[in-house]
Amino acid sequence: MAISDVAQYAHLNRTDIESLGAELDAIRSEIEESLGARDAAYIRRTIAFQRTLEVAARLLIAAGRSKVSWVAGTAALAFAKSVENMEIGHNVGHGQWDWMNDPEIHSNTWEWDMAGLSAQWRYSHNYEHHVFTNVIDMDHDLGFGVMRMTSDQPWEPRHRMQPLRNLLLALGFEWGIALHGVHAAQDRVQSDGEKKAQSRAVVKKIGRQMVKDYVVFPALSRSRWRRTLGANFTANIARNLWAYVVIFCGHFPDGAEKFAAEVVEEESKAEWYLRQMLGTANFDAGPLMAFASGHLCYQVEHHLFPDLPSNRLPQVALRVRALCEKFDLPYTSGSLSSQYLQTLRTIHRLARPDGDDGHRRGTFLRRNRGEHLVD
């Protein structure tokens, strides 16, 4: 059931919550005060690496003669796209590097290499999702409008198709994000003209992406256009699948709680911190996987401090985990496979009407005890 009293659920009194908030504020202040040349060099180095890798991958795809070179080039392109999407685009869009005052690496100017518009995504994600994380009917990332992710959401017959919708969302995750962003943008405006303008803007962005990946680059390959076309399509699908898995494993495994709308009424900053800690989940990752995931393996820390540079999250995680132990709070984490399997189980379970699982389990147990059933 959705949590309606966060303090009671966490077994903390108001003094405890304010103390927790003060300690988290102190962590934020220390990180902000220590930002400098090394952090700026990190993001510039990451951007240079990603662009170099993408160029090398496209050259390997276009110039290679063997299947091995196609597979290697496609894998490198998929990795480059994932890094651009998550470690660069997502994090720059959060304003993590705005303190540098670099007009090229700023949340207001960066446009990422995927179907959705960064400007539309920033509202739906930075505001709706991060402010109202996992709050039912307020956080529209909770199922992205196409899936039921908690039993507090009423079951409808359309939810029977949820496993299929989940698969389609995974394969076309960038398109789901694009639609999600434009719908949020349209909800902000009043007139039909403004709504149409938002639609036109995302259609233009989609058009540019389609032309770049499926017309320009294949055309540059001339007689080998099919090889390039297939590589671009495969790399985009791989990037979509990876982004989908990372995002879902940070919000929907067991332990990532859901909340009733009343919890945000007169919510203090400390209470907001606490809700982020209860409503998100991490997955275990080494440095390479952390980099490939945009450091969103530290989803708990990212939700506490969404505008702190991603390269600092491993450092922050050590202190957040210690705070969880100090205040006897859960710190939800596990292997990537475990977190995803838990998420997948939830998606399939909630595709059925409430009571279906219980009835079937009870039926199975009674039959195994030899009891006669009349349905």
VOBA-1610 file (N, C-alpha, C; in pm, whole numbers, padded with zeros to 5 digits, always signed):
BEGIN
Met+00084-00119+00000Met+00000+00000+00000Met+00088+00126+00000Ala+00036+00230-00061Ala+00111+00355-00066Ala+00126+00413+00074Ile+00242+00471+00102Ile+00269+00532+00231Ile+00197+00666+00239Ser+00122+00686+00346Ser+00051+00812+00365Ser+00111+00895+00479Asp+00197+00833+00559Asp+00266+00903+00668Asp+00411+00858+00668Val+00497+00936+00603Val+00636+00896+00584Val+00710+00884+00717Ala+00687+00979+00809Ala+00757+00976+00938Ala+00721+00850+01017Gln+00593+00817+01020Gln+00550+00699+01093Gln+00607+00572+01030Tyr+00608+00567+00897Tyr+00662+00450+00828Tyr+00810+00433+00861Ala+00883+00545+00865Ala+01027+00538+00891Ala+01061+00531+01039His+00961+00538+01126His+00981+00533+01271His+01073+00643+01320Leu+01056+00762+01261Leu+01134+00877+01302Leu+01041+00986+01353Asn+01085+01056+01458Asn+01006+01171+01502Asn+01053+01296+01428Arg+00987+01408+01450Arg+01021+01529+01376Arg+01166+01573+01401Thr+01212+01558+01524Thr+01350+01596+01555Thr+01449+01512+01476Asp+01421+01380+01468Asp+01507+01290+01391Asp+01512+01331+01244Ile+01395+01362+01189Ile+01388+01397+01046Ile+01464+01526+01018Glu+01447+01624+01106Glu+01518+01750+01086Glu+01669+01730+01101Ser+01709+01643+01192Ser+01851+01612+01209Ser+01907+01544+01084Leu+01830+01451+01029Leu+01869+01385+00905Leu+01885+01487+00792Gly+01788+01578+00782Gly+01793+01681+00679Gly+01914+01770+00693Ala+01948+01804+00816Ala+02064+01890+00841Ala+02194+01821+00798Glu+02203+01692+00824Glu+02323+01618+00784Glu+02334+01607+00633Leu+02220+01590+00567Leu+02222+01584+00421Leu+02254+01720+00361Asp+02202+01826+00422Asp+02238+01962+00378Asp+02388+01985+00390Ala+02447+01933+00496Ala+02590+01950+00517Ala+02670+01877+00408Ile+02624+01759+00369Ile+02690+01685+00261Ile+02685+01766+00132Arg+02566+01819+00101Arg+02552+01900-00020Arg+02647+02019-00017Ser+02651+02091+00094Ser+02735+02211+00104Ser+02882+02177+00084Glu+02926+02067+00144Glu+03067+02029+00133Glu+03103+01995-00011Ile+03015+01924-00080Ile+03042+01888-00219Ile+03043+02014-00306Glu+02944+02101-00288Glu+02937+02223-00369Glu+03061+02310-00350Glu+03106+02322-00226Glu+03223+02406-00198Glu+03351+02348-00256Ser+03354+02216-00278Ser+03476+02153-00327Ser+03479+02137-00479Leu+03372+02176-00549Leu+03370+02164-00694Leu+03473+02256-00756Gly+03540+02206-00860Gly+03643+02289-00921Gly+03697+02232-01049Ala+03825+02257-01073Ala+03887+02225-01202Ala+03881+02076-01233Arg+03898+01990-01133Arg+03897+01846-01159Arg+03760+01800-01209Asp+03655+01858-01154Asp+03520+01820-01197Asp+03492+01871-01338Ala+03534+01994-01366Ala+03517+02049-01500Ala+03594+01967-01602Ala+03715+01925-01565Ala+03796+01843-01655Ala+03728+01708-01679Tyr+03661+01656-01577Tyr+03594+01526-01592Tyr+03486+01532-01700Ile+03398+01631-01695Ile+03290+01634-01793Ile+03342+01667-01932Arg+03442+01752-01941Arg+03500+01783-02074Arg+03570+01660-02131Arg+03637+01586-02046Arg+03705+01464-02090Arg+03601+01359-02132Thr+03491+01351-02060Thr+03386+01256-02094Thr+03323+01289-02230Ile+03297+01416-02254Ile+03240+01458-02382Ile+03338+01428-02496Ala+03466+01457-02475Ala+03566+01429-02578Ala+03576+01279-02606Phe+03574+01198-02500Phe+03579+01052-02516Phe+03459+01002-02594Gln+03341+01050-02558Gln+03219+01003-02624Gln+03219+01039-02772Arg+03258+01159-02804Arg+03259+01201-02944Arg+03364+01126-03025Thr+03480+01104-02965Thr+03586+01029-03034Thr+03542+00885-03058Leu+03480+00824-02956Leu+03433+00686-02969Leu+03327+00675-03077Glu+03236+00772-03084Glu+03131+00766-03186Glu+03190+00776-03327Val+03285+00867-03345Val+03349+00881-03477Val+03420+00751-03514Ala+03497+00695-03421Ala+03569+00571-03448Ala+03474+00458-03480Ala+03362+00451-03407Ala+03264+00345-03431Ala+03203+00358-03570Arg+03169+00480-03608Arg+03107+00500-03741Arg+03206+00470-03854Leu+03332+00502-03833Leu+03433+00470-03934Leu+03452+00320-03946Leu+03452+00251-03833Leu+03467+00106-03833Leu+03349+00039-03903Ile+03231+00090-03878Ile+03112+00035-03942Ile+03116+00057-04093Ala+03150+00178-04133Ala+03146+00213-04275Ala+03262+00153-04355Ala+03381+00146-04292Ala+03499+00103-04366Ala+03532-00045-04348Gly+03480-00105-04241Gly+03511-00246-04216Gly+03452-00337-04322Arg+03513-00453-04336Arg+03470-00547-04439Arg+03408-00674-04381Ser+03430-00698-04255Ser+03386-00825-04196Ser+03268-00807-04101Lys+03207-00919-04066Lys+03100-00917-03967Lys+03153-00876-03830Val+03277-00916-03802Val+03338-00882-03674Val+03351-00730-03660Ser+03394-00664-03767Ser+03408-00518-03761Ser+03273-00452-03746Trp+03168-00510-03807Trp+03033-00453-03793Trp+02984-00467-03649Val+03005-00585-03591Val+02962-00608-03451Val+03039-00516-03357Ala+03170-00507-03377Ala+03252-00422-03289Ala+03213-00275-03304Gly+03194-00232-03428Gly+03155-00093-03451Gly+03018-00061-03394Thr+02925-00154-03411Thr+02790-00133-03359Thr+02789-00129-03206Ala+02866-00219-03144Ala+02876-00220-02998Ala+02937-00089-02947Ala+03041-00042-03015Ala+03104+00085-02975Ala+03008+00202-02993Leu+02930+00199-03101Leu+02833+00307-03124Leu+02724+00304-03018Ala+02678+00184-02981Ala+02576+00173-02876Ala+02628+00226-02743Phe+02754+00195-02713Phe+02813+00245-02589Phe+02826+00396-02593Ala+02870+00450-02707Ala+02883+00595-02721Ala+02748+00663-02704Lys+02644+00606-02761Lys+02509+00663-02748Lys+02461+00655-02603Ser+02493+00547-02535Ser+02452+00533-02394Ser+02521+00636-02307Val+02650+00657-02330Val+02724+00757-02253Val+02668+00896-02280Glu+02642+00926-02408Glu+02586+01058-02440Glu+02450+01078-02375Asn+02370+00973-02376Asn+02235+00981-02321Asn+02235+00997-02169Met+02319+00921-02100Met+02306+00909-01955Met+02412+00987-01878Glu+02539+00963-01906Glu+02642+01033-01830Glu+02654+01179-01871Ile+02616+01209-01997Ile+02626+01348-02043Ile+02488+01412-02048Gly+02402+01370-02140Gly+02274+01438-02162Gly+02186+01447-02040His+02163+01333-01974His+02078+01332-01855His+02134+01422-01746Asn+02265+01411-01722Asn+02324+01484-01610Asn+02344+01633-01639Val+02381+01665-01763Val+02387+01807-01799Val+02248+01869-01791Gly+02146+01794-01835Gly+02008+01842-01830Gly+01958+01868-01690His+02020+01804-01593His+01986+01826-01452His+02052+01952-01396Gly+02137+02015-01474Gly+02207+02132-01424Gly+02329+02099-01340Gln+02380+01976-01351Gln+02493+01935-01268Gln+02621+02010-01300Trp+02627+02068-01420Trp+02749+02137-01462Trp+02723+02285-01489Asp+02606+02336-01451Asp+02574+02477-01474Asp+02669+02570-01400Trp+02725+02524-01288Trp+02816+02607-01208Trp+02941+02646-01285Met+02972+02573-01392Met+03090+02604-01473Met+03069+02730-01558Asn+02944+02767-01581Asn+02910+02882-01667Asn+02966+02865-01808Asp+02967+02740-01854Asp+03010+02710-01991Asp+02884+02701-02076Pro+02864+02791-02172Pro+02741+02791-02250Pro+02718+02664-02331Glu+02824+02588-02357Glu+02809+02466-02435Glu+02775+02346-02348Ile+02801+02355-02218Ile+02773+02244-02125Ile+02680+02296-02017His+02561+02330-02058His+02464+02394-01968His+02326+02333-01991Ser+02248+02324-01886Ser+02116+02261-01896Ser+02024+02333-01993Asn+02043+02462-02011Asn+01955+02538-02101Asn+01993+02528-02248Thr+02111+02475-02277Thr+02157+02473-02416Thr+02184+02333-02470Trp+02205+02234-02383Trp+02242+02101-02431Trp+02121+02030-02492Glu+02138+01978-02610Glu+02034+01898-02675Glu+02090+01758-02698Trp+02026+01659-02640Trp+02082+01524-02646Trp+02047+01450-02773Asp+02119+01341-02795Asp+02108+01263-02918Asp+02001+01154-02903Met+01877+01196-02891Met+01765+01103-02887Met+01638+01177-02929Ala+01528+01104-02943Ala+01409+01160-03006Ala+01347+01277-02929Gly+01343+01268-02797Gly+01276+01371-02719Gly+01352+01502-02714Leu+01277+01609-02691Leu+01338+01741-02674Leu+01387+01757-02530Ser+01510+01802-02514Ser+01564+01822-02380Ser+01479+01918-02298Ala+01430+02026-02361Ala+01353+02126-02287Ala+01224+02066-02232Gln+01158+01981-02309Gln+01034+01918-02262Gln+01063+01815-02154Trp+01171+01740-02174Trp+01209+01640-02074Trp+01245+01704-01940Arg+01311+01818-01944Arg+01355+01880-01819Arg+01237+01910-01727Tyr+01125+01951-01784Tyr+01009+01977-01698Tyr+00949+01847-01645Ser+00922+01752-01734Ser+00858+01628-01691Ser+00947+01551-01595His+01078+01559-01614His+01169+01481-01531His+01217+01558-01408Asn+01277+01674-01431Asn+01335+01749-01320Asn+01231+01799-01221Tyr+01113+01835-01273Tyr+01009+01886-01182Tyr+00911+01775-01142Glu+00834+01725-01237Glu+00728+01630-01201Glu+00783+01505-01133His+00892+01451-01187His+00944+01327-01131His+01027+01349-01006His+01121+01442-01010His+01212+01456-00896His+01148+01526-00777Val+01055+01613-00800Val+00987+01679-00687Val+00885+01585-00625Phe+00814+01509-00708Phe+00704+01425-00660Phe+00734+01276-00678Thr+00857+01237-00653Thr+00902+01101-00678Thr+00808+00995-00620Asn+00756+00910-00709Asn+00672+00795-00673Asn+00546+00834-00596Val+00501+00959-00611Val+00374+01000-00552Val+00265+00971-00655Ile+00170+00891-00616Ile+00066+00846-00708Ile-00014+00964-00762Asp-00035+00964-00892Asp-00110+01068-00966Asp-00037+01201-00974Met+00086+01207-00925Met+00164+01331-00935Met+00296+01308-01010Asp+00357+01192-00987Asp+00478+01155-01059Asp+00437+01071-01179His+00438+01130-01297His+00392+01058-01416His+00498+00965-01471Asp+00616+00962-01411Asp+00715+00859-01444Asp+00678+00726-01379Leu+00580+00725-01291Leu+00535+00604-01224Leu+00450+00523-01323Gly+00520+00446-01406Gly+00453+00369-01510Gly+00446+00439-01643Phe+00491+00565-01649Phe+00495+00643-01773Phe+00360+00648-01844Gly+00252+00637-01767Gly+00119+00649-01824Gly+00071+00526-01898Val+00154+00422-01908Val+00113+00304-01984Val+00114+00177-01901Met+00164+00185-01776Met+00170+00065-01694Met+00127+00094-01551Arg+00077-00006-01488Arg+00035-00001-01348Arg+00151-00054-01263Met+00205+00032-01176Met+00323-00006-01100Met+00298-00018-00950Thr+00174+00000-00906Thr+00138-00020-00766Thr-00008-00062-00758Ser-00040-00142-00660Ser-00179-00187-00644Ser-00270-00073-00603Asp-00214+00041-00564Asp-00295+00158-00531Asp-00354+00223-00656Gln-00300+00191-00772Gln-00358+00237-00898Gln-00467+00138-00938Pro-00590+00183-00962Pro-00699+00090-00995Pro-00667+00006-01118Trp-00700-00122-01109Trp-00678-00211-01224Trp-00783-00183-01331Glu-00739-00184-01456Glu-00828-00169-01570Glu-00798-00282-01669Pro-00896-00322-01749Pro-00872-00431-01845Pro-00751-00410-01935Arg-00720-00283-01965Arg-00605-00256-02053Arg-00473-00299-01991His-00470-00314-01859His-00346-00353-01793His-00307-00497-01823Arg-00400-00578-01876Arg-00364-00715-01914Arg-00254-00715-02020Met-00246-00607-02097Met-00145-00596-02202Met-00013-00539-02149Gln-00004-00523-02019Gln+00112-00457-01959Gln+00245-00525-01991Pro+00256-00657-01987Pro+00385-00718-02023Pro+00429-00684-02165Leu+00334-00680-02259Leu+00367-00643-02396Leu+00405-00495-02403Arg+00331-00410-02333Arg+00363-00268-02332Arg+00501-00244-02273Asn+00535-00321-02172Asn+00666-00308-02111Asn+00776-00340-02212Leu+00757-00446-02290Leu+00855-00483-02391Leu+00869-00374-02497Leu+00755-00322-02542Leu+00759-00218-02644Leu+00823-00090-02590Leu+00795-00057-02464Leu+00856+00061-02403Leu+01007+00043-02393Ala+01051-00077-02358Ala+01194-00103-02347Ala+01264-00084-02482Leu+01206-00140-02586Leu+01268-00132-02719Leu+01267+00011-02774Gly+01162+00083-02745Gly+01149+00220-02798Gly+01152+00324-02689Phe+01240+00307-02590Phe+01239+00392-02472Phe+01253+00540-02507Glu+01336+00573-02608Glu+01352+00714-02644Glu+01221+00773-02695Trp+01139+00692-02762Trp+01011+00740-02813Trp+00912+00758-02698Gly+00919+00668-02599Gly+00836+00684-02481Gly+00870+00811-02405Ile+00999+00841-02392Ile+01043+00963-02325Ile+00998+01086-02404Ala+01006+01078-02537Ala+00964+01191-02621Ala+00815+01220-02603Leu+00732+01116-02606Leu+00587+01134-02588Leu+00556+01182-02447His+00626+01127-02350His+00606+01167-02211His+00638+01315-02193Gly+00746+01359-02255Gly+00787+01499-02243Gly+00691+01595-02309Val+00644+01561-02430Val+00555+01652-02501Val+00419+01660-02432His+00371+01550-02375His+00244+01554-02302His+00255+01643-02178Ala+00368+01633-02108Ala+00389+01718-01990Ala+00398+01865-02032Ala+00464+01890-02145Ala+00476+02029-02194Ala+00340+02084-02233Gln+00256+02003-02295Gln+00123+02047-02336Gln+00034+02075-02216Asp+00054+01999-02108Asp-00025+02021-01987Asp+00006+02156-01922Arg+00121+02212-01953Arg+00162+02339-01892Arg+00100+02459-01962Val+00056+02442-02085Val+00006+02556-02162Val-00146+02547-02174Gln-00207+02660-02211Gln-00353+02669-02210Gln-00415+02660-02349Ser-00361+02733-02444Ser-00427+02743-02574Ser-00391+02627-02665Asp-00480+02600-02761Asp-00454+02495-02859Asp-00331+02529-02943Gly-00311+02659-02970Gly-00196+02700-03048Gly-00065+02666-02978Glu-00062+02688-02847Glu+00059+02657-02771Glu+00083+02506-02766Lys-00025+02430-02754Lys-00013+02284-02752Lys+00040+02233-02886Lys-00010+02291-02995Lys+00037+02250-03128Lys+00183+02288-03148Ala+00224+02400-03090Ala+00363+02442-03101Ala+00456+02342-03034Gln+00413+02289-02919Gln+00492+02188-02850Gln+00502+02060-02934Ser+00391+02024-02997Ser+00392+01905-03084Ser+00483+01925-03204Arg+00475+02043-03265Arg+00561+02070-03381Arg+00708+02065-03343Ala+00741+02115-03224Ala+00880+02119-03181Ala+00937+01978-03168Val+00861+01887-03107Val+00914+01751-03091Val+00913+01676-03223Val+00818+01705-03311Val+00818+01641-03443Val+00941+01682-03522Lys+00979+01810-03513Lys+01101+01856-03581Lys+01224+01785-03525Lys+01227+01769-03393Lys+01342+01700-03332Lys+01347+01555-03378Ile+01234+01489-03379Ile+01229+01350-03425Ile+01274+01341-03570Gly+01229+01436-03651Gly+01269+01438-03792Gly+01419+01450-03808Arg+01481+01539-03729Arg+01626+01555-03737Arg+01699+01427-03698Gln+01649+01362-03593Gln+01712+01236-03550Gln+01700+01129-03657Met+01582+01116-03716Met+01559+01014-03818Met+01648+01039-03941Val+01655+01164-03983Val+01737+01198-04100Val+01884+01169-04072Lys+01931+01207-03953Lys+02072+01187-03919Lys+02109+01039-03921Asp+02033+00957-03847Asp+02069+00817-03831Asp+02031+00728-03949Tyr+01921+00762-04014Tyr+01868+00669-04114Tyr+01872+00721-04258Val+01925+00844-04277Val+01941+00897-04412Val+02086+00944-04434Val+02132+01039-04353Val+02262+01102-04377Val+02377+01002-04363Phe+02386+00934-04247Phe+02498+00843-04227Phe+02495+00724-04323Pro+02380+00663-04348Pro+02379+00558-04452Pro+02419+00612-04589Ala+02374+00734-04623Ala+02410+00791-04753Ala+02561+00813-04764Leu+02623+00854-04654Leu+02768+00874-04655Leu+02843+00744-04678Ser+02779+00632-04647Ser+02842+00502-04667Ser+02827+00452-04810Arg+02749+00526-04889Arg+02729+00498-05031Arg+02681+00355-05052Ser+02758+00272-05122Ser+02710+00138-05157Ser+02693+00049-05035Arg+02747+00089-04923Arg+02738+00007-04801Arg+02635+00064-04703Trp+02537+00130-04758Trp+02438+00199-04674Trp+02359+00103-04586Arg+02336-00018-04636Arg+02259-00114-04554Arg+02333-00150-04427Arg+02463-00162-04437Arg+02547-00194-04320Arg+02536-00084-04214Thr+02544+00041-04259Thr+02534+00154-04166Thr+02393+00168-04110Leu+02294+00150-04195Leu+02155+00160-04150Leu+02126+00058-04041Gly+02169-00065-04062Gly+02147-00170-03962Gly+02220-00142-03832Ala+02342-00090-03844Ala+02420-00059-03724Ala+02355+00052-03642Asn+02308+00157-03709Asn+02243+00267-03639Asn+02117+00221-03569Phe+02037+00140-03638Phe+01913+00089-03579Phe+01944+00002-03458Thr+02041-00087-03471Thr+02077-00177-03361Thr+02132-00101-03242Ala+02218-00002-03269Ala+02276+00077-03160Ala+02169+00156-03085Asn+02072+00211-03158Asn+01964+00285-03092Asn+01879+00194-03005Ile+01851+00072-03053Ile+01775-00023-02973Ile+01852-00062-02848Ala+01982-00088-02863Ala+02065-00126-02748Ala+02068-00013-02645Arg+02085+00111-02693Arg+02083+00226-02601Arg+01949+00237-02529Asn+01839+00218-02603Asn+01706+00224-02542Asn+01690+00120-02433Leu+01731-00004-02462Leu+01716-00112-02365Leu+01797-00084-02239Trp+01919-00035-02257Trp+02004-00008-02141Trp+01946+00106-02056Ala+01904+00213-02120Ala+01846+00325-02045Ala+01721+00281-01970Tyr+01638+00201-02035Tyr+01515+00150-01972Tyr+01548+00067-01848Val+01643-00026-01860Val+01677-00112-01747Val+01730-00029-01631Val+01818+00066-01659Val+01876+00150-01553Val+01768+00229-01481Ile+01678+00292-01557Ile+01574+00375-01496Ile+01477+00291-01415Phe+01434+00179-01469Phe+01337+00096-01399Phe+01398+00033-01274Cys+01526-00003-01279Cys+01589-00063-01162Cys+01612+00039-01050Gly+01603+00166-01082Gly+01619+00269-00980Gly+01490+00311-00913His+01375+00262-00966His+01248+00312-00914His+01144+00206-00881Phe+01158+00084-00934Phe+01048-00011-00920Phe+01082-00146-00856Pro+01206-00172-00813Pro+01228-00300-00744Pro+01168-00298-00605Asp+01166-00412-00541Asp+01116-00420-00404Asp+01194-00324-00316Gly+01123-00252-00231Gly+01189-00157-00141Gly+01180-00014-00186Ala+01150+00008-00314Ala+01127+00145-00363Ala+00980+00176-00340Glu+00952+00253-00238Glu+00815+00272-00191Glu+00737+00371-00278Lys+00603+00357-00272Lys+00512+00451-00339Lys+00440+00531-00231Phe+00391+00650-00268Phe+00337+00742-00168Phe+00202+00797-00209Ala+00117+00820-00109Ala-00012+00885-00132Ala+00011+01035-00147Ala-00079+01101-00219Ala-00061+01243-00252Ala-00053+01332-00129Glu-00114+01292-00019Glu-00115+01380+00098Glu+00023+01397+00161Val+00120+01313+00128Val+00251+01325+00192Val+00322+01453+00151Val+00286+01512+00037Val+00356+01633-00008Val+00290+01760+00044Glu+00178+01747+00113Glu+00113+01865+00170Glu+00198+01918+00286Glu+00245+02040+00273Glu+00328+02104+00375Glu+00454+02022+00405Glu+00507+01955+00304Glu+00628+01874+00321Glu+00750+01963+00337Ser+00829+01940+00440Ser+00953+02017+00460Ser+01064+01959+00373Lys+01173+02033+00364Lys+01285+01984+00285Lys+01340+01854+00342Ala+01346+01845+00475Ala+01396+01723+00539Ala+01304+01606+00509Glu+01173+01630+00509Glu+01078+01524+00477Glu+01089+01483+00330Trp+01118+01580+00244Trp+01141+01549+00103Trp+01263+01459+00089Tyr+01370+01491+00160Tyr+01489+01406+00160Tyr+01452+01262+00198Leu+01377+01250+00306Leu+01341+01117+00356Leu+01259+01041+00253Arg+01168+01109+00186Arg+01086+01042+00084Arg+01173+00993-00031Gln+01272+01072-00071Gln+01363+01028-00178Gln+01439+00902-00138Met+01480+00895-00013Met+01555+00779+00034Met+01469+00654+00036Leu+01341+00671+00065Leu+01250+00557+00072Leu+01197+00517-00065Gly+01194+00610-00158Gly+01127+00586-00286Gly+01217+00546-00401Thr+01347+00530-00375Thr+01441+00498-00481Thr+01526+00377-00443Ala+01597+00324-00542Ala+01679+00206-00518Ala+01806+00215-00601Asn+01913+00156-00550Asn+02041+00149-00622Asn+02060+00010-00680Phe+02159-00004-00766Phe+02206-00138-00802Phe+02358-00138-00795Asp+02413-00254-00764Asp+02557-00267-00744Asp+02628-00255-00879Ala+02733-00174-00885Ala+02805-00153-01010Ala+02949-00113-00983Gly+03038-00161-01068Gly+03176-00117-01063Gly+03190+00014-01140Pro+03312+00066-01149Pro+03333+00197-01215Pro+03284+00202-01359Leu+03306+00095-01438Leu+03265+00097-01578Leu+03114+00099-01592Met+03045+00012-01517Met+02899+00011-01525Met+02840+00141-01470Ala+02902+00195-01367Ala+02855+00322-01312Ala+02864+00432-01418Phe+02976+00435-01489Phe+02995+00534-01595Phe+02893+00515-01707Ala+02873+00389-01749Ala+02780+00361-01858Ala+02636+00393-01821Ser+02604+00387-01693Ser+02468+00414-01648Ser+02446+00560-01609Gly+02544+00645-01634Gly+02532+00784-01592Gly+02540+00799-01442His+02602+00699-01375His+02610+00693-01229His+02471+00683-01165Leu+02373+00635-01243Leu+02239+00617-01188Leu+02225+00484-01115Cys+02335+00411-01104Cys+02337+00300-01008Cys+02328+00357-00867Tyr+02360+00487-00853Tyr+02344+00559-00727Tyr+02216+00642-00734Gln+02105+00576-00758Gln+01979+00648-00775Gln+01934+00716-00646Val+01961+00654-00531Val+01925+00715-00403Val+01995+00850-00389Glu+02125+00849-00412Glu+02204+00972-00399Glu+02165+01074-00506His+02139+01026-00627His+02098+01118-00734His+01968+01187-00699His+01874+01116-00638His+01747+01178-00603His+01760+01272-00484Leu+01853+01247-00399Leu+01878+01341-00289Leu+01940+01470-00340Phe+02033+01455-00435Phe+02108+01570-00487Phe+02112+01565-00640Pro+01999+01586-00706Pro+01993+01568-00852Pro+02081+01662-00932Asp+02121+01776-00874Asp+02204+01870-00948Asp+02350+01870-00905Leu+02392+01770-00827Leu+02534+01754-00797Leu+02598+01668-00905Pro+02720+01701-00948Pro+02785+01627-01056Pro+02790+01476-01030Ser+02763+01401-01134Ser+02753+01256-01122Ser+02883+01191-01074Asn+02998+01248-01110Asn+03124+01187-01070Asn+03146+01193-00919Arg+03065+01270-00848Arg+03078+01280-00702Arg+02987+01181-00629Leu+02898+01114-00700Leu+02800+01029-00632Leu+02862+00910-00558Pro+02968+00846-00610Pro+03029+00738-00529Pro+03077+00788-00394Gln+03132+00907-00390Gln+03177+00969-00265Gln+03058+00997-00173Val+02950+01049-00231Val+02831+01080-00153Val+02766+00953-00098Ala+02771+00845-00177Ala+02704+00721-00138Ala+02757+00664-00007Leu+02886+00677+00016Leu+02943+00626+00141Leu+02881+00695+00262Arg+02858+00824+00250Arg+02805+00901+00363Arg+02654+00879+00377Val+02584+00862+00265Val+02440+00837+00272Val+02413+00700+00334Arg+02491+00601+00295Arg+02474+00468+00355Arg+02498+00474+00506Ala+02598+00550+00547Ala+02625+00563+00691Ala+02509+00630+00762Leu+02446+00730+00698Leu+02330+00795+00759Leu+02213+00698+00771Cys+02194+00614+00672Cys+02086+00515+00679Cys+02107+00421+00798Glu+02231+00382+00822Glu+02260+00296+00937Glu+02236+00373+01067Lys+02276+00498+01070Lys+02261+00579+01191Lys+02115+00597+01228Phe+02029+00623+01128Phe+01887+00649+01155Phe+01800+00525+01135Asp+01863+00411+01117Asp+01792+00284+01100Asp+01693+00290+00983Leu+01741+00341+00870Leu+01661+00351+00749Leu+01707+00248+00647Pro+01617+00200+00563Pro+01660+00105+00459Pro+01745+00174+00354Tyr+01842+00101+00303Tyr+01924+00149+00191Tyr+01911+00042+00084Thr+01814+00062-00005Thr+01777-00042-00100Thr+01879-00053-00212Ser+01941-00169-00221Ser+02039-00193-00326Ser+02048-00342-00352Gly+02103-00380-00465Gly+02119-00520-00501Gly+02182-00529-00638Ser+02203-00650-00683Ser+02262-00668-00815Ser+02164-00618-00921Leu+02217-00581-01037Leu+02132-00533-01146Leu+02030-00637-01186Ser+02072-00762-01195Ser+01979-00868-01235Ser+01869-00888-01132Ser+01905-00883-01005Ser+01805-00899-00899Ser+01704-00785-00901Gln+01753-00662-00913Gln+01663-00546-00914Gln+01570-00550-01034Tyr+01622-00593-01148Tyr+01536-00597-01267Tyr+01435-00710-01259Leu+01475-00826-01209Leu+01380-00937-01198Leu+01266-00903-01100Gln+01299-00832-00993Gln+01194-00787-00901Gln+01098-00692-00972Thr+01154-00601-01052Thr+01072-00506-01127Thr+00982-00579-01227Leu+01040-00674-01299Leu+00964-00750-01398Leu+00852-00829-01331Arg+00878-00884-01215Arg+00775-00957-01141Arg+00659-00866-01104Thr+00691-00745-01060Thr+00586-00648-01026Thr+00502-00613-01148Ile+00568-00590-01262Ile+00496-00554-01384Ile+00398-00663-01423His+00440-00788-01417His+00354-00899-01457His+00244-00925-01352Arg+00278-00911-01225Arg+00176-00934-01121Arg+00065-00831-01128Leu+00102-00703-01150Leu+00001-00598-01150Leu-00075-00589-01282Ala-00036-00671-01379Ala-00113-00679-01502Ala-00244-00752-01481Arg-00252-00830-01372Arg-00374-00906-01342Arg-00458-00831-01239Pro-00587-00858-01237Pro-00674-00791-01138Pro-00630-00823-00996Asp-00654-00730-00905Asp-00622-00754-00764Asp-00695-00878-00717Gly-00624-00962-00643Gly-00686-01083-00592Gly-00657-01205-00675Asp-00619-01186-00800Asp-00591-01301-00886Asp-00480-01387-00829Asp-00370-01323-00787Asp-00256-01398-00736Asp-00292-01473-00610Gly-00360-01401-00519Gly-00395-01464-00393Gly-00489-01581-00413His-00586-01565-00501His-00681-01672-00528His-00609-01793-00586Arg-00519-01769-00681Arg-00450-01880-00745Arg-00357-01950-00649Arg-00287-01873-00564Arg-00197-01937-00468Arg-00277-02018-00368Gly-00391-01960-00323Gly-00475-02032-00227Gly-00531-02159-00288Thr-00574-02152-00411Thr-00626-02268-00480Thr-00520-02377-00491Phe-00400-02336-00528Phe-00290-02431-00543Phe-00261-02500-00409Leu-00254-02420-00300Leu-00222-02477-00170Leu-00331-02571-00120Arg-00459-02532-00141Arg-00567-02616-00094Arg-00573-02746-00172Arg-00550-02737-00301Arg-00550-02860-00381Arg-00437-02953-00339Asn-00324-02893-00304Asn-00213-02977-00261Asn-00235-03034-00122Arg-00330-02978-00046Arg-00364-03035+00084Arg-00480-03133+00070Gly-00524-03154-00056Gly-00628-03253-00080Gly-00769-03204-00056Glu-00786-03068-00043Glu-00919-03015-00016Glu-00999-03008-00146His-01127-03037-00137His-01215-03029-00254His-01260-02884-00274Leu-01249-02839-00397Leu-01284-02699-00428Leu-01403-02697-00520Val-01491-02606-00494Val-01600-02576-00585Val-01590-02430-00621Asp-01542-02398-00744Asp-01526-02260-00787Asp-01657-02207-00840
//
